[in-house]
Amino acid sequence: MGIYIIAEFRGVNPRKISRVEDLRVVLDRIVAKSGLHVISSSFHQFEPHGVSAIYLLSESHLSVHTWPKYGYMVLDIFTCEGDGPALKAFKLLLEEFQPKSVKKCLLGGMFLGKLEARILYELCCFETNLLAIPVSCLQSFPAEIPLNRHTFVQFQQTERVFG
């Protein structure tokens, strides 16, 4: 079982998300650095600006859609197995686009290794309005990752919503 990440980024620099030429370079680099494996990719330029991009991956897919006029982009990443590359790609997307606010939903991730749990923990600490991951994932977190009462309550509430 893999992981599915769905996110909205608001307050993104419009110049970074307006043109295929610029976005392709950034996304290609992120996909490569994350350890995902591209089978093919397709990009569409909207006029006067805005981009849709999809990467067909050997692990599954990554897609991005942008609305530069609003500094807004949505994305989703799904991997069938091995959560680490998807989580790393998401972290790199956050670092690259530096959104002012993020809404995200993480589904799956039932079989996290130590590195994946560390990345997931770091992502959970990022300011967000929505986090969806089952409470059962808590057992996968390594002991050295501090899970405080707030984190546990957030996961519990999420379990009730999506459980």
Biotite code that builds the C-alpha atoms (Angstrom):
import biotite.structure as struc

atoms = struc.array([
    struc.Atom([0.000, 0.000, 0.000], chain_id="A", res_id=1, res_name="MET", atom_name="CA", element="C"),
    struc.Atom([1.322, 3.435, -0.884], chain_id="A", res_id=2, res_name="GLY", atom_name="CA", element="C"),
    struc.Atom([0.535, 7.002, -0.024], chain_id="A", res_id=3, res_name="ILE", atom_name="CA", element="C"),
    struc.Atom([-1.671, 9.619, -1.656], chain_id="A", res_id=4, res_name="TYR", atom_name="CA", element="C"),
    struc.Atom([-0.905, 13.300, -1.095], chain_id="A", res_id=5, res_name="ILE", atom_name="CA", element="C"),
    struc.Atom([-3.352, 15.984, -2.213], chain_id="A", res_id=6, res_name="ILE", atom_name="CA", element="C"),
    struc.Atom([-2.485, 19.630, -1.571], chain_id="A", res_id=7, res_name="ALA", atom_name="CA", element="C"),
    struc.Atom([-3.389, 23.237, -2.271], chain_id="A", res_id=8, res_name="GLU", atom_name="CA", element="C"),
    struc.Atom([-0.647, 25.878, -2.163], chain_id="A", res_id=9, res_name="PHE", atom_name="CA", element="C"),
    struc.Atom([-1.772, 29.496, -1.766], chain_id="A", res_id=10, res_name="ARG", atom_name="CA", element="C"),
    struc.Atom([0.384, 32.583, -1.909], chain_id="A", res_id=11, res_name="GLY", atom_name="CA", element="C"),
    struc.Atom([2.862, 31.145, -4.410], chain_id="A", res_id=12, res_name="VAL", atom_name="CA", element="C"),
    struc.Atom([5.026, 33.513, -6.457], chain_id="A", res_id=13, res_name="ASN", atom_name="CA", element="C"),
    struc.Atom([3.095, 33.772, -9.769], chain_id="A", res_id=14, res_name="PRO", atom_name="CA", element="C"),
    struc.Atom([6.314, 33.939, -11.815], chain_id="A", res_id=15, res_name="ARG", atom_name="CA", element="C"),
    struc.Atom([7.251, 30.435, -10.646], chain_id="A", res_id=16, res_name="LYS", atom_name="CA", element="C"),
    struc.Atom([3.981, 28.886, -11.823], chain_id="A", res_id=17, res_name="ILE", atom_name="CA", element="C"),
    struc.Atom([2.979, 30.867, -14.950], chain_id="A", res_id=18, res_name="SER", atom_name="CA", element="C"),
    struc.Atom([4.907, 29.219, -17.786], chain_id="A", res_id=19, res_name="ARG", atom_name="CA", element="C"),
    struc.Atom([5.613, 25.632, -18.778], chain_id="A", res_id=20, res_name="VAL", atom_name="CA", element="C"),
    struc.Atom([9.274, 26.432, -19.485], chain_id="A", res_id=21, res_name="GLU", atom_name="CA", element="C"),
    struc.Atom([9.903, 27.532, -15.894], chain_id="A", res_id=22, res_name="ASP", atom_name="CA", element="C"),
    struc.Atom([7.725, 24.986, -14.130], chain_id="A", res_id=23, res_name="LEU", atom_name="CA", element="C"),
    struc.Atom([9.080, 22.020, -16.116], chain_id="A", res_id=24, res_name="ARG", atom_name="CA", element="C"),
    struc.Atom([12.663, 22.685, -14.986], chain_id="A", res_id=25, res_name="VAL", atom_name="CA", element="C"),
    struc.Atom([11.629, 22.864, -11.331], chain_id="A", res_id=26, res_name="VAL", atom_name="CA", element="C"),
    struc.Atom([9.359, 19.806, -11.432], chain_id="A", res_id=27, res_name="LEU", atom_name="CA", element="C"),
    struc.Atom([11.901, 17.697, -13.355], chain_id="A", res_id=28, res_name="ASP", atom_name="CA", element="C"),
    struc.Atom([14.500, 18.506, -10.709], chain_id="A", res_id=29, res_name="ARG", atom_name="CA", element="C"),
    struc.Atom([12.127, 17.706, -7.817], chain_id="A", res_id=30, res_name="ILE", atom_name="CA", element="C"),
    struc.Atom([11.011, 14.415, -9.319], chain_id="A", res_id=31, res_name="VAL", atom_name="CA", element="C"),
    struc.Atom([14.634, 13.362, -9.920], chain_id="A", res_id=32, res_name="ALA", atom_name="CA", element="C"),
    struc.Atom([15.824, 14.410, -6.439], chain_id="A", res_id=33, res_name="LYS", atom_name="CA", element="C"),
    struc.Atom([12.940, 12.606, -4.747], chain_id="A", res_id=34, res_name="SER", atom_name="CA", element="C"),
    struc.Atom([13.827, 9.233, -6.242], chain_id="A", res_id=35, res_name="GLY", atom_name="CA", element="C"),
    struc.Atom([10.656, 8.911, -8.320], chain_id="A", res_id=36, res_name="LEU", atom_name="CA", element="C"),
    struc.Atom([10.999, 7.301, -11.765], chain_id="A", res_id=37, res_name="HIS", atom_name="CA", element="C"),
    struc.Atom([9.426, 9.040, -14.773], chain_id="A", res_id=38, res_name="VAL", atom_name="CA", element="C"),
    struc.Atom([7.859, 6.968, -17.539], chain_id="A", res_id=39, res_name="ILE", atom_name="CA", element="C"),
    struc.Atom([6.545, 10.055, -19.344], chain_id="A", res_id=40, res_name="SER", atom_name="CA", element="C"),
    struc.Atom([5.377, 13.588, -18.677], chain_id="A", res_id=41, res_name="SER", atom_name="CA", element="C"),
    struc.Atom([2.963, 15.991, -20.329], chain_id="A", res_id=42, res_name="SER", atom_name="CA", element="C"),
    struc.Atom([2.531, 19.738, -19.926], chain_id="A", res_id=43, res_name="PHE", atom_name="CA", element="C"),
    struc.Atom([-0.134, 22.140, -21.125], chain_id="A", res_id=44, res_name="HIS", atom_name="CA", element="C"),
    struc.Atom([0.273, 25.932, -21.262], chain_id="A", res_id=45, res_name="GLN", atom_name="CA", element="C"),
    struc.Atom([-2.905, 27.927, -20.684], chain_id="A", res_id=46, res_name="PHE", atom_name="CA", element="C"),
    struc.Atom([-3.109, 31.461, -22.090], chain_id="A", res_id=47, res_name="GLU", atom_name="CA", element="C"),
    struc.Atom([-2.415, 34.000, -20.919], chain_id="A", res_id=48, res_name="PRO", atom_name="CA", element="C"),
    struc.Atom([-0.860, 31.957, -18.104], chain_id="A", res_id=49, res_name="HIS", atom_name="CA", element="C"),
    struc.Atom([-1.253, 28.792, -16.048], chain_id="A", res_id=50, res_name="GLY", atom_name="CA", element="C"),
    struc.Atom([0.035, 25.261, -16.417], chain_id="A", res_id=51, res_name="VAL", atom_name="CA", element="C"),
    struc.Atom([-1.154, 21.689, -16.010], chain_id="A", res_id=52, res_name="SER", atom_name="CA", element="C"),
    struc.Atom([1.547, 19.058, -15.667], chain_id="A", res_id=53, res_name="ALA", atom_name="CA", element="C"),
    struc.Atom([1.377, 15.327, -15.136], chain_id="A", res_id=54, res_name="ILE", atom_name="CA", element="C"),
    struc.Atom([4.129, 12.808, -14.615], chain_id="A", res_id=55, res_name="TYR", atom_name="CA", element="C"),
    struc.Atom([3.375, 9.159, -15.215], chain_id="A", res_id=56, res_name="LEU", atom_name="CA", element="C"),
    struc.Atom([5.703, 7.393, -12.793], chain_id="A", res_id=57, res_name="LEU", atom_name="CA", element="C"),
    struc.Atom([6.689, 3.778, -12.424], chain_id="A", res_id=58, res_name="SER", atom_name="CA", element="C"),
    struc.Atom([5.371, 4.281, -8.860], chain_id="A", res_id=59, res_name="GLU", atom_name="CA", element="C"),
    struc.Atom([2.092, 5.907, -10.120], chain_id="A", res_id=60, res_name="SER", atom_name="CA", element="C"),
    struc.Atom([1.716, 9.671, -10.805], chain_id="A", res_id=61, res_name="HIS", atom_name="CA", element="C"),
    struc.Atom([2.324, 13.307, -9.832], chain_id="A", res_id=62, res_name="LEU", atom_name="CA", element="C"),
    struc.Atom([0.177, 16.151, -11.154], chain_id="A", res_id=63, res_name="SER", atom_name="CA", element="C"),
    struc.Atom([0.267, 19.932, -10.743], chain_id="A", res_id=64, res_name="VAL", atom_name="CA", element="C"),
    struc.Atom([-2.227, 22.582, -11.861], chain_id="A", res_id=65, res_name="HIS", atom_name="CA", element="C"),
    struc.Atom([-1.555, 26.328, -11.474], chain_id="A", res_id=66, res_name="THR", atom_name="CA", element="C"),
    struc.Atom([-3.541, 29.568, -11.378], chain_id="A", res_id=67, res_name="TRP", atom_name="CA", element="C"),
    struc.Atom([-0.819, 32.269, -11.295], chain_id="A", res_id=68, res_name="PRO", atom_name="CA", element="C"),
    struc.Atom([-3.330, 35.134, -11.174], chain_id="A", res_id=69, res_name="LYS", atom_name="CA", element="C"),
    struc.Atom([-4.297, 33.874, -7.716], chain_id="A", res_id=70, res_name="TYR", atom_name="CA", element="C"),
    struc.Atom([-0.857, 32.578, -6.638], chain_id="A", res_id=71, res_name="GLY", atom_name="CA", element="C"),
    struc.Atom([-2.549, 29.182, -6.373], chain_id="A", res_id=72, res_name="TYR", atom_name="CA", element="C"),
    struc.Atom([-1.558, 25.662, -7.290], chain_id="A", res_id=73, res_name="MET", atom_name="CA", element="C"),
    struc.Atom([-2.966, 22.223, -6.564], chain_id="A", res_id=74, res_name="VAL", atom_name="CA", element="C"),
    struc.Atom([-1.072, 18.972, -6.738], chain_id="A", res_id=75, res_name="LEU", atom_name="CA", element="C"),
    struc.Atom([-1.407, 15.331, -6.054], chain_id="A", res_id=76, res_name="ASP", atom_name="CA", element="C"),
    struc.Atom([1.163, 12.577, -5.692], chain_id="A", res_id=77, res_name="ILE", atom_name="CA", element="C"),
    struc.Atom([0.301, 8.906, -5.512], chain_id="A", res_id=78, res_name="PHE", atom_name="CA", element="C"),
    struc.Atom([2.715, 6.039, -5.120], chain_id="A", res_id=79, res_name="THR", atom_name="CA", element="C"),
    struc.Atom([1.681, 2.388, -5.020], chain_id="A", res_id=80, res_name="CYS", atom_name="CA", element="C"),
    struc.Atom([4.465, 1.347, -2.683], chain_id="A", res_id=81, res_name="GLU", atom_name="CA", element="C"),
    struc.Atom([7.324, 3.046, -0.934], chain_id="A", res_id=82, res_name="GLY", atom_name="CA", element="C"),
    struc.Atom([6.121, 6.246, 0.712], chain_id="A", res_id=83, res_name="ASP", atom_name="CA", element="C"),
    struc.Atom([9.579, 7.856, 0.988], chain_id="A", res_id=84, res_name="GLY", atom_name="CA", element="C"),
    struc.Atom([9.915, 9.294, -2.538], chain_id="A", res_id=85, res_name="PRO", atom_name="CA", element="C"),
    struc.Atom([6.393, 10.787, -2.488], chain_id="A", res_id=86, res_name="ALA", atom_name="CA", element="C"),
    struc.Atom([6.970, 12.390, 0.904], chain_id="A", res_id=87, res_name="LEU", atom_name="CA", element="C"),
    struc.Atom([10.347, 13.703, -0.215], chain_id="A", res_id=88, res_name="LYS", atom_name="CA", element="C"),
    struc.Atom([8.824, 15.141, -3.409], chain_id="A", res_id=89, res_name="ALA", atom_name="CA", element="C"),
    struc.Atom([6.165, 16.909, -1.359], chain_id="A", res_id=90, res_name="PHE", atom_name="CA", element="C"),
    struc.Atom([8.765, 18.343, 0.994], chain_id="A", res_id=91, res_name="LYS", atom_name="CA", element="C"),
    struc.Atom([10.809, 19.583, -1.994], chain_id="A", res_id=92, res_name="LEU", atom_name="CA", element="C"),
    struc.Atom([7.687, 21.159, -3.529], chain_id="A", res_id=93, res_name="LEU", atom_name="CA", element="C"),
    struc.Atom([7.064, 23.034, -0.271], chain_id="A", res_id=94, res_name="LEU", atom_name="CA", element="C"),
    struc.Atom([10.661, 24.238, -0.176], chain_id="A", res_id=95, res_name="GLU", atom_name="CA", element="C"),
    struc.Atom([10.669, 25.319, -3.826], chain_id="A", res_id=96, res_name="GLU", atom_name="CA", element="C"),
    struc.Atom([7.325, 27.117, -4.001], chain_id="A", res_id=97, res_name="PHE", atom_name="CA", element="C"),
    struc.Atom([7.230, 28.463, -0.417], chain_id="A", res_id=98, res_name="GLN", atom_name="CA", element="C"),
    struc.Atom([3.450, 28.836, -0.231], chain_id="A", res_id=99, res_name="PRO", atom_name="CA", element="C"),
    struc.Atom([2.040, 31.234, 2.350], chain_id="A", res_id=100, res_name="LYS", atom_name="CA", element="C"),
    struc.Atom([-0.590, 28.642, 3.272], chain_id="A", res_id=101, res_name="SER", atom_name="CA", element="C"),
    struc.Atom([-1.127, 24.964, 2.591], chain_id="A", res_id=102, res_name="VAL", atom_name="CA", element="C"),
    struc.Atom([-4.048, 22.588, 2.771], chain_id="A", res_id=103, res_name="LYS", atom_name="CA", element="C"),
    struc.Atom([-3.057, 18.969, 2.471], chain_id="A", res_id=104, res_name="LYS", atom_name="CA", element="C"),
    struc.Atom([-4.498, 15.533, 2.815], chain_id="A", res_id=105, res_name="CYS", atom_name="CA", element="C"),
    struc.Atom([-2.292, 12.480, 3.303], chain_id="A", res_id=106, res_name="LEU", atom_name="CA", element="C"),
    struc.Atom([-3.954, 9.126, 2.809], chain_id="A", res_id=107, res_name="LEU", atom_name="CA", element="C"),
    struc.Atom([-2.328, 5.751, 3.325], chain_id="A", res_id=108, res_name="GLY", atom_name="CA", element="C"),
    struc.Atom([1.233, 5.520, 4.522], chain_id="A", res_id=109, res_name="GLY", atom_name="CA", element="C"),
    struc.Atom([0.514, 2.452, 6.601], chain_id="A", res_id=110, res_name="MET", atom_name="CA", element="C"),
    struc.Atom([3.979, 0.915, 6.295], chain_id="A", res_id=111, res_name="PHE", atom_name="CA", element="C"),
    struc.Atom([6.388, 3.709, 7.093], chain_id="A", res_id=112, res_name="LEU", atom_name="CA", element="C"),
    struc.Atom([10.069, 3.031, 7.591], chain_id="A", res_id=113, res_name="GLY", atom_name="CA", element="C"),
    struc.Atom([12.258, 5.187, 9.825], chain_id="A", res_id=114, res_name="LYS", atom_name="CA", element="C"),
    struc.Atom([13.201, 7.709, 7.108], chain_id="A", res_id=115, res_name="LEU", atom_name="CA", element="C"),
    struc.Atom([9.625, 8.001, 5.813], chain_id="A", res_id=116, res_name="GLU", atom_name="CA", element="C"),
    struc.Atom([8.304, 8.536, 9.349], chain_id="A", res_id=117, res_name="ALA", atom_name="CA", element="C"),
    struc.Atom([10.876, 11.300, 9.905], chain_id="A", res_id=118, res_name="ARG", atom_name="CA", element="C"),
    struc.Atom([9.861, 13.070, 6.668], chain_id="A", res_id=119, res_name="ILE", atom_name="CA", element="C"),
    struc.Atom([6.164, 12.650, 7.482], chain_id="A", res_id=120, res_name="LEU", atom_name="CA", element="C"),
    struc.Atom([6.733, 14.068, 10.967], chain_id="A", res_id=121, res_name="TYR", atom_name="CA", element="C"),
    struc.Atom([8.506, 17.110, 9.482], chain_id="A", res_id=122, res_name="GLU", atom_name="CA", element="C"),
    struc.Atom([5.614, 17.639, 7.058], chain_id="A", res_id=123, res_name="LEU", atom_name="CA", element="C"),
    struc.Atom([3.082, 17.359, 9.874], chain_id="A", res_id=124, res_name="CYS", atom_name="CA", element="C"),
    struc.Atom([4.841, 20.213, 11.645], chain_id="A", res_id=125, res_name="CYS", atom_name="CA", element="C"),
    struc.Atom([4.370, 22.470, 8.606], chain_id="A", res_id=126, res_name="PHE", atom_name="CA", element="C"),
    struc.Atom([1.454, 24.873, 9.043], chain_id="A", res_id=127, res_name="GLU", atom_name="CA", element="C"),
    struc.Atom([-1.560, 23.177, 7.530], chain_id="A", res_id=128, res_name="THR", atom_name="CA", element="C"),
    struc.Atom([-5.326, 23.262, 7.635], chain_id="A", res_id=129, res_name="ASN", atom_name="CA", element="C"),
    struc.Atom([-5.973, 19.608, 6.910], chain_id="A", res_id=130, res_name="LEU", atom_name="CA", element="C"),
    struc.Atom([-4.086, 16.445, 7.632], chain_id="A", res_id=131, res_name="LEU", atom_name="CA", element="C"),
    struc.Atom([-5.590, 13.049, 6.946], chain_id="A", res_id=132, res_name="ALA", atom_name="CA", element="C"),
    struc.Atom([-3.677, 10.039, 8.118], chain_id="A", res_id=133, res_name="ILE", atom_name="CA", element="C"),
    struc.Atom([-4.923, 7.121, 10.188], chain_id="A", res_id=134, res_name="PRO", atom_name="CA", element="C"),
    struc.Atom([-4.086, 6.891, 13.888], chain_id="A", res_id=135, res_name="VAL", atom_name="CA", element="C"),
    struc.Atom([-2.728, 3.416, 13.168], chain_id="A", res_id=136, res_name="SER", atom_name="CA", element="C"),
    struc.Atom([0.271, 5.116, 11.533], chain_id="A", res_id=137, res_name="CYS", atom_name="CA", element="C"),
    struc.Atom([1.406, 6.285, 14.964], chain_id="A", res_id=138, res_name="LEU", atom_name="CA", element="C"),
    struc.Atom([2.758, 2.816, 15.698], chain_id="A", res_id=139, res_name="GLN", atom_name="CA", element="C"),
    struc.Atom([5.124, 3.229, 12.743], chain_id="A", res_id=140, res_name="SER", atom_name="CA", element="C"),
    struc.Atom([6.780, 6.361, 14.122], chain_id="A", res_id=141, res_name="PHE", atom_name="CA", element="C"),
    struc.Atom([10.253, 5.707, 15.537], chain_id="A", res_id=142, res_name="PRO", atom_name="CA", element="C"),
    struc.Atom([10.621, 6.316, 19.272], chain_id="A", res_id=143, res_name="ALA", atom_name="CA", element="C"),
    struc.Atom([12.984, 9.275, 18.758], chain_id="A", res_id=144, res_name="GLU", atom_name="CA", element="C"),
    struc.Atom([10.281, 11.273, 16.981], chain_id="A", res_id=145, res_name="ILE", atom_name="CA", element="C"),
    struc.Atom([8.512, 13.297, 19.667], chain_id="A", res_id=146, res_name="PRO", atom_name="CA", element="C"),
    struc.Atom([4.776, 12.828, 19.358], chain_id="A", res_id=147, res_name="LEU", atom_name="CA", element="C"),
    struc.Atom([3.099, 15.309, 21.643], chain_id="A", res_id=148, res_name="ASN", atom_name="CA", element="C"),
    struc.Atom([-0.490, 15.399, 22.803], chain_id="A", res_id=149, res_name="ARG", atom_name="CA", element="C"),
    struc.Atom([-1.388, 17.974, 20.100], chain_id="A", res_id=150, res_name="HIS", atom_name="CA", element="C"),
    struc.Atom([-0.051, 15.710, 17.336], chain_id="A", res_id=151, res_name="THR", atom_name="CA", element="C"),
    struc.Atom([-1.920, 12.690, 18.690], chain_id="A", res_id=152, res_name="PHE", atom_name="CA", element="C"),
    struc.Atom([-5.179, 14.628, 19.054], chain_id="A", res_id=153, res_name="VAL", atom_name="CA", element="C"),
    struc.Atom([-4.800, 15.941, 15.495], chain_id="A", res_id=154, res_name="GLN", atom_name="CA", element="C"),
    struc.Atom([-4.372, 12.384, 14.206], chain_id="A", res_id=155, res_name="PHE", atom_name="CA", element="C"),
    struc.Atom([-7.287, 11.110, 16.298], chain_id="A", res_id=156, res_name="GLN", atom_name="CA", element="C"),
    struc.Atom([-9.600, 13.814, 14.978], chain_id="A", res_id=157, res_name="GLN", atom_name="CA", element="C"),
    struc.Atom([-8.553, 13.000, 11.454], chain_id="A", res_id=158, res_name="THR", atom_name="CA", element="C"),
    struc.Atom([-9.245, 9.310, 11.958], chain_id="A", res_id=159, res_name="GLU", atom_name="CA", element="C"),
    struc.Atom([-12.842, 10.135, 12.888], chain_id="A", res_id=160, res_name="ARG", atom_name="CA", element="C"),
    struc.Atom([-13.284, 12.307, 9.817], chain_id="A", res_id=161, res_name="VAL", atom_name="CA", element="C"),
    struc.Atom([-11.882, 9.851, 7.267], chain_id="A", res_id=162, res_name="PHE", atom_name="CA", element="C"),
    struc.Atom([-11.851, 6.591, 9.251], chain_id="A", res_id=163, res_name="GLY", atom_name="CA", element="C"),
])
